[in-house]
Amino acid sequence: MLIESTRNETVKRARALASSKARREQGLHLIEGETLAREAVAAGVGLREAFVEQGREDMLSLLEGAGARVYTVTRPVLESVCTTETPQGVCATAVTPDTAPPAAYPDGLVVALDRLSDPGNLGTILRTADAMGAAGMLLGEGSADPFAPKPVRASMGSVYHLPLWQGPLMQELPRLKEQGFLLLCGHLAGEERWPDVGSRCVLVIGNESRGVSDEVSGLCRKVRLPMRGRAESLNAAVAAGIFLYELAGRMPGHALDPTAPARNLL
């Protein structure tokens, strides 16, 4: 079916997913671009509707095979749905997974975000956590929506590789501690020397401008990165990447453990 009007009801419903309200009401989020569409299909994400630009019929069988109802659309229609200025020929609506915290958290490295508000930083941290072998990510209150368009794009598909949970950190961090996790947070008042992290660890990353809240940091062992130059601080996503790299090298069975299988990180 060819859609040529940007006023089409199906198109309007997909376009509305740029807003958090519509994502909550529909239980869906928007995927943009061929790479993300293929990642979603490979991860078994439920697709509802897909919009393929005329001339990109090579994507039809893949999307239909994933259960999506596929529409061929004109370029103006595709541009009206997507949030990027130059969309890459395809977009789709996908079922947003349940993000309720589990009764028991999985072994390994859990990344917790304390009011991290920048969508681009969130997507970048997601991608880095995935690359470093994290077991999942816990998003505290006030953190950006991981299924908004920008974090989904910035994660480059990692949003579909890691379990994501949303819940109050002041409730979930004590539960994690009871389950044997060491709680660490990046903090300017922290130690440069790393503790023995073992096989269950939580790394808390704070807000871009305010850092980890006093309430949350009070539950954690504080560590900091040594600053050799004159900069006072690092971007939250950059700091998270360095912390994650360090932890991956210290936790048994993770990406930088010499006994664990590794892939090119670049």
C-alpha positions in Angstrom: 0.0 0.0 0.0 1.4 3.4 -1.0 0.9 6.3 1.4 1.3 9.8 -0.2 -0.3 12.0 2.4 1.3 13.2 5.6 -2.2 13.5 7.1 -2.8 9.8 6.9 -3.9 8.5 10.3 -1.3 5.7 10.5 1.4 8.3 9.7 0.1 10.7 12.3 0.0 8.0 14.9 3.6 7.0 14.2 4.8 10.7 14.1 3.3 11.2 17.6 5.8 8.8 19.1 8.3 11.6 19.2 6.5 12.6 22.5 6.8 10.7 25.7 3.0 10.9 26.3 2.3 9.1 23.0 4.9 6.4 23.8 3.3 5.7 27.1 -0.2 5.6 25.7 0.6 3.4 22.7 3.3 1.3 24.4 5.4 1.8 21.3 8.5 3.7 20.2 10.0 4.7 16.9 12.9 3.1 15.1 14.6 5.1 12.4 17.0 3.8 9.7 18.0 0.5 8.2 20.7 -0.4 10.8 18.3 0.0 13.7 15.5 -1.8 11.9 17.8 -4.8 11.3 19.1 -4.7 14.9 15.5 -4.7 16.1 14.5 -7.7 13.9 17.6 -9.6 14.9 16.8 -9.0 18.6 13.2 -10.2 18.2 11.6 -6.9 19.0 7.9 -6.8 18.1 7.3 -4.5 15.1 3.8 -3.1 14.5 4.1 -0.9 11.4 6.9 -0.1 9.1 7.3 2.7 6.5 9.6 2.1 3.6 10.5 4.8 1.1 9.7 4.1 -2.6 12.7 2.4 -4.1 13.7 0.5 -0.9 11.8 -2.6 -1.6 14.8 -4.6 -0.5 13.6 -4.1 3.1 10.0 -5.3 2.6 10.6 -9.0 3.1 12.7 -8.5 6.2 10.1 -6.2 7.9 7.1 -8.3 6.9 8.9 -11.4 8.2 9.2 -9.7 11.5 5.4 -9.3 11.7 5.2 -5.6 10.7 2.5 -4.2 8.6 4.5 -2.5 5.9 3.6 0.6 4.0 5.4 2.1 1.0 5.6 5.9 1.4 6.9 8.9 -0.5 9.9 10.8 0.7 7.9 13.7 2.2 5.8 11.2 4.3 8.9 9.5 5.6 10.5 12.8 6.5 7.3 13.8 8.4 7.5 10.6 10.6 11.2 10.6 11.3 12.9 13.0 13.7 16.2 13.1 11.7 16.7 15.7 8.9 17.8 13.1 6.4 16.0 9.8 7.2 17.6 6.6 5.8 14.7 5.1 3.8 12.9 3.2 6.5 11.3 3.6 10.0 9.1 1.4 12.1 7.0 1.4 15.3 8.2 -1.1 17.9 6.7 -2.6 21.1 8.4 -1.0 24.1 9.6 -3.8 26.5 8.6 -4.0 30.1 11.1 -2.1 32.2 9.9 -3.1 35.7 12.9 -4.0 38.0 13.3 -7.8 38.4 12.8 -9.6 41.7 16.4 -10.8 41.4 19.1 -8.9 39.4 21.4 -10.9 37.2 25.1 -11.4 38.1 27.6 -9.1 36.6 27.9 -5.3 36.1 24.8 -3.2 36.4 24.9 0.5 35.3 22.6 2.8 37.3 21.7 6.3 36.1 20.9 9.0 38.7 18.8 11.7 36.9 21.0 11.5 33.8 19.0 13.9 31.6 20.7 14.2 28.2 19.3 11.7 25.6 22.5 11.6 23.6 24.6 10.8 26.7 22.1 8.0 27.7 22.4 6.4 24.2 26.2 6.6 24.3 26.4 5.1 27.8 24.0 2.3 26.7 26.3 1.5 23.8 29.4 1.5 25.9 27.8 -0.6 28.6 26.8 -3.1 26.0 30.3 -3.2 24.6 31.8 -3.7 28.0 29.6 -6.7 28.8 27.2 -5.1 31.3 24.3 -7.2 32.6 21.8 -4.4 32.4 21.0 -0.8 33.1 18.8 0.7 35.8 17.4 4.1 35.1 16.4 6.1 38.2 13.7 8.8 38.4 14.5 11.9 36.4 16.6 10.1 33.8 15.9 10.4 30.1 13.6 8.0 28.3 15.8 5.2 26.7 13.1 4.7 24.1 12.9 8.3 22.9 14.2 8.6 19.3 17.6 10.1 20.2 18.8 7.5 22.7 17.6 4.7 20.5 19.7 6.2 17.6 22.7 6.9 19.8 22.7 3.4 21.2 23.2 2.0 17.7 21.0 -1.0 18.6 22.4 -1.6 22.1 19.0 -0.5 23.5 17.8 -4.0 22.3 20.8 -5.9 23.6 20.7 -5.0 27.3 17.9 -5.5 29.9 16.6 -2.0 30.9 14.9 -1.3 34.1 13.3 1.8 35.5 12.7 2.5 39.2 13.6 4.7 42.2 17.3 4.3 43.0 16.7 4.8 46.7 14.5 1.7 46.6 16.4 -0.4 44.1 20.0 0.2 45.3 19.4 -1.2 48.8 17.8 -4.3 47.1 20.9 -4.7 44.9 23.1 -4.4 48.0 21.1 -7.1 49.8 21.6 -9.3 46.7 25.4 -9.1 47.1 26.2 -6.2 44.8 29.0 -3.7 45.5 27.6 -0.2 44.9 30.1 2.2 43.3 29.6 5.8 42.1 31.8 8.3 40.4 32.3 11.2 42.7 34.8 14.1 43.1 35.3 13.2 46.7 36.0 9.5 45.9 39.1 7.4 46.1 41.4 6.9 43.2 42.2 3.4 44.4 39.6 0.8 43.2 38.2 -1.7 45.7 37.9 -5.4 44.9 34.7 -5.4 42.8 34.1 -9.1 42.6 31.4 -10.5 40.2 28.5 -8.4 41.3 28.8 -4.6 41.0 26.7 -1.5 40.3 28.2 1.6 38.8 26.1 4.7 39.4 26.5 7.6 36.9 25.0 10.9 38.0 23.4 14.0 36.4 25.5 15.9 33.8 25.8 19.1 35.9 25.0 18.0 39.5 26.6 14.5 39.6 25.3 11.8 41.9 22.8 13.0 44.5 23.9 13.0 48.1 21.2 10.5 49.0 22.4 8.0 46.4 26.1 8.6 46.9 25.6 7.9 50.6 24.7 4.3 49.7 27.8 3.9 47.5 31.6 3.4 47.7 32.9 6.5 46.0 35.6 6.4 43.3 37.0 9.1 41.1 39.1 9.4 38.0 42.5 11.1 38.4 42.6 14.4 36.4 46.1 15.1 35.0 45.3 18.3 33.2 43.4 21.5 34.0 39.8 20.4 33.1 37.7 20.2 36.2 35.4 17.4 35.0 34.5 15.1 32.1 31.3 14.7 30.1 29.1 12.2 31.8 29.2 9.7 28.9 33.0 10.0 28.6 33.5 9.5 32.4 31.1 6.5 32.2 33.1 5.0 29.4 36.3 5.2 31.4 34.7 3.7 34.5 33.1 0.9 32.5 36.4 0.1 30.8 38.1 -0.1 34.2 35.4 -2.3 35.7 35.3 -4.6 32.7 39.0 -5.3 33.3 38.5 -6.0 37.0 35.4 -8.2 37.0 35.8 -12.0 36.2 34.0 -13.1 33.0 33.7 -9.7 31.4 34.9 -8.1 28.2 38.4 -7.4 29.3 39.0 -10.5 31.3 41.7 -12.4 29.4 39.7 -15.6 29.8 36.6 -14.1 28.2 35.9 -13.9 24.5 36.4 -10.4 23.1 35.5 -8.5 20.0 37.0 -5.4 18.4 35.8 -2.5 20.5 36.3 0.2 17.7 
